[in-house]
Amino acid sequence: MATEQPGSLSLKNGVELQRFAPLANLTTWRVGGTAEWLAEPSNLEEVKQIIDWAFTNKIPCQVLGAGSNLLINDSGINGLSLCMRKLHGSKLDQKTGIVEAVCGEPIPTLARRAARAGLKGLEWAVGIPGTAGGAAVMNAGAQGSCMAEILESVLVMPLNGQDPFEITCDELEYSYRNSLLQKEKLIVLSIRLRLEPGHDCKELNTITNKNLSHRKNTQPYHLPTCGSVFRNPEPLKAGRIIEELGLKGLQIGGAKISTMHGNFIINNGEASAADILSLIALIQEKVLEAHGVLLHPEVKQLGFDSND
Ligand SMILES: Cc1cc2nc3c(=O)[nH]c(=O)nc-3n(C[C@H](O)[C@H](O)[C@H](O)COP(=O)(O)OP(=O)(O)OC[C@H]3O[C@@H](n4cnc5c(N)ncnc54)[C@H](O)[C@@H]3O)c2cc1C
């Protein structure tokens, strides 16, 4: 697909759409081709205008957060890639523990702010480099906690530009790294959490800092990855299985299984999405052969269907 000349289109009020824009730098894996159309709105008005434009012109839309759980095809993404990472903002109520965050708010920022406000319940999230919206979609979690435990509701907009509406946590069908939002074509505009008020902020800061150091000591945190590639086939751990099969360090093209953590694939700077996919398939094959278990990728693949 998208090998044509870059360009841009201005909608009314100056909202800009880029044409054939590179996507690799909008993901933490740093791979993938170009977006036929790319929009990075900075407020909710702009989101509405962009969605109306896509719907009117029958252009399919894919939503990106911080791209920390995405594998984008080398041939890029057809239609509109709507990146929400510039939509920042959060409000924390120290008395009630209610936290409201716009979808592009980085989860580590939110975790830090909550700890400083004496609100308990997000200390585990400090090392998850995603956005509030992406974390709600993925039911992001760590250290035995996850979004489903603290989320009250999300405000969503349908991709046909109809009015936003709220969905409560109970309706989101949360399970391990899964939610209704992964099936329904909805844009998460904001999230509402309920944390526990009245805790000692010093203590929360210490726990938060410890969680981040632990992660940096056990994961290749500073390198281009997407975090854990596979869901854990509970009660087993994907990383442990991969390690025990002696697969750490295995490399295809520029994609390499981390020597630090078996469930991480590193882009050594020259990986393509095809390299990563081949390595994923090889790991699946070896694990299936040895354990009869098919590992399922946690990472979302974009641009691989003829529809996107
Ligand atoms: C170093 C590293 C460590 C990680 N550690 C963890 C961990 O401990 N636990 C964990 O659960 N994950 C972890 N991850 C994975 C990732 O950070 C999470 O899945 C995160 O929640 C993804 O958020 P995102 O904003 O980057 O979403 P993206 O990767 O951009 O998108 C993920 C999915 O959500 C959808 N999406 C994103 N934003 C929206 C929106 N506003 N509206 C509708 N759909 C949207 C996308 O279409 C896609 O389907 C890690 C990743 C890295 C790189």
The ligand as a Gaussian input file, in Angstrom:
#p B3LYP/6-31G(d) Opt

LIG

0 1
 C        8.056000      -1.740000      28.157000
 C        6.613000      -2.119000      28.168000
 C        6.057000      -2.666000      29.319000
 C        4.708000      -3.040000      29.337000
 N        4.198000      -3.566000      30.487000
 C        2.888000      -3.905000      30.543000
 C        2.322000      -4.437000      31.743000
 O        2.977000      -4.598000      32.764000
 N        1.001000      -4.747000      31.748000
 C        0.209000      -4.564000      30.644000
 O       -1.000000      -4.857000      30.715000
 N        0.726000      -4.076000      29.491000
 C        2.033000      -3.732000      29.415000
 N        2.561000      -3.221000      28.251000
 C        1.702000      -3.124000      27.045000
 C        0.982000      -1.777000      26.866000
 O        1.703000      -0.727000      27.484000
 C       -0.456000      -1.824000      27.410000
 O       -1.226000      -2.790000      26.744000
 C       -1.151000      -0.454000      27.262000
 O       -2.364000      -0.482000      27.957000
 C       -1.433000      -0.078000      25.806000
 O       -1.831000       1.276000      25.792000
 P       -1.566000       2.194000      24.508000
 O       -2.131000       3.523000      24.768000
 O       -0.133000       2.141000      24.134000
 O       -2.463000       1.434000      23.441000
 P       -2.035000       1.019000      21.944000
 O       -0.919000       0.062000      22.001000
 O       -1.846000       2.232000      21.120000
 O       -3.361000       0.258000      21.489000
 C       -3.735000      -0.947000      22.100000
 C       -5.186000      -1.263000      21.691000
 O       -6.050000      -0.304000      22.258000
 C       -6.766000       0.425000      21.243000
 N       -6.854000       1.813000      21.691000
 C       -5.853000       2.586000      22.198000
 N       -6.364000       3.775000      22.593000
 C       -7.680000       3.744000      22.323000
 C       -8.761000       4.674000      22.495000
 N       -8.593000       5.891000      23.032000
 N      -10.008000       4.294000      22.096000
 C      -10.221000       3.059000      21.544000
 N       -9.253000       2.156000      21.349000
 C       -8.003000       2.499000      21.742000
 C       -5.959000       0.227000      19.964000
 O       -6.791000       0.300000      18.821000
 C       -5.401000      -1.194000      20.178000
 O       -6.390000      -2.148000      19.845000
 C        3.896000      -2.851000      28.192000
 C        4.464000      -2.286000      27.035000
 C        5.798000      -1.923000      27.028000
 C        6.375000      -1.302000      25.781000

